């Protein structure tokens, strides 16, 4: 009995991946939903992006918002999961480089606003994408 807990192979991996897929999609979906509920913040986000040197900050802010929405809804529906994960990873990596990395590792605790949460989300997205990656038949 104890050895089955020590060396256990996953028996419900498809359920586990689905749980992570749905949880990550819902967590990320909260960001654009907050944006839609507070539309006055989107131009501010665009101005912030412009101040960092991104062209068309306002347009880019809307693209990020719409991409996060579409990618999250696709992940929830279980459709186009790999491209949706890639879209989220691009947004999260950009957020790390532009905002979180200069603040360090920790989100809370020894520091604030760091990149640990984004790294965890990227890891989950990569695992989900890998699980949904198309496999060649007959190999």
N, C-alpha and C positions, 0 to 999 in steps of 0.2 A: 504493500500500500504506500509506504513512504517513498519508495523508489519511483512510483508514478508521479509524485509531486516534484521529485528532484530532477528527473529526466523526462519531461513530458513534451510531446510533440503537439503542435496546435491541431485541434480537431475541428474547430469552427473558424478557421482563418477568414473565410468569406464574410462571416458575420462581424468579425473584429474590424476588418477593413471597411465595411459598410458603416459601422459605428463611428470610426474615425472620420470617414468621408463626410457624414452628415454633421458631426460635431464641428469640424473645421469650417464647413460651409456656413453653418449657423453663426459661429463666432465671427467670421469675417463679414457676413451679411449685416451684422449689427452696425458696422462702420458706414456703409452707404445709407442704411435706413436712418441712422442719426443725421446724416447729411440731408436727406430728403425732408426730415422733420425740422431742420434748422437751415433752410436755404440761404439765410444771410451769411452763413459761415463759408459757403463755397467760394464766393469771390475773394474772401480773405485767404483761403487756402491757395487760390490761384495767384494772388499777390505774393504770398510767401514763396511759391514755386518760381515766380518771375524774379523775386529778389535773390534766389539762388542761381539764377542764370538760365533757367529753363525758358525756352521760347513759348509764347502763347500760354502763360500760366493758367489763365481762366479756362481755356479750352482743355488744357491738360487735366485740370482738376475735375472737370466733368467727365473726361475720358476715364480717369481712374475710378470715379464713382460708378459710372455705367459698366465698366469692365468688372469691378468687384461684384456688382449686382448680377450681371449676366453669368459670370463664372460660378458664383455661389448657387444660383438657381439651377444651372446645368449640373453641378455636383449633386444637389439635392435630388434632381430628377434621374441621376445616374446616366446622363447622356454627355458625350464629348468630355469625359472626365479628365483625360490626359491634357487636352488643350486648356481646360479650365484650371487645372492645377498649375500649368505653366504660366498662365496669366497671373494667378495669385502669387506665384514665386517671383515673377518679375516685379510686381508692385512691392512685395515685402523686401526683396533685395535692394531695390531702390530706396525704400524707407530706411533700411539699415545703413546704407552708404551715406545718404543725405542727412539723416536725423539721428538715428539711434547709436551708431558707432562712436561718434564724438562724446556721447554720454556714458559710454562704458558698457559693461555686460549686464548689470542688474536692472530689472524693471523697478523693483522696490528693494529696500534693505540698504546695503552699503552705498548704493547710488540710486538714481531715478531716471526713468526713460531710456534705459539701456536696451540691448538687442536680444536678451535671452528669450523673450516670448516669441519674437519673430523667427529666431533660429529654430525653436521648437515647432512653430507652425510650418516652416519650410520643410523640416524633417518629416512631419506628418503628411504634407502635400506630396513630397517625393515618394513616400511609402505608398500612398494611395495611387499615385500615377504609375508606379512600378507594378502594382497589383492589377491595374487596368490596362497596362501596355499590351497592345495586340501581339499575340504569339503566332508564329508560323505553324501551320498544321503539318504534321508528318515529321517533325524534327525531334 
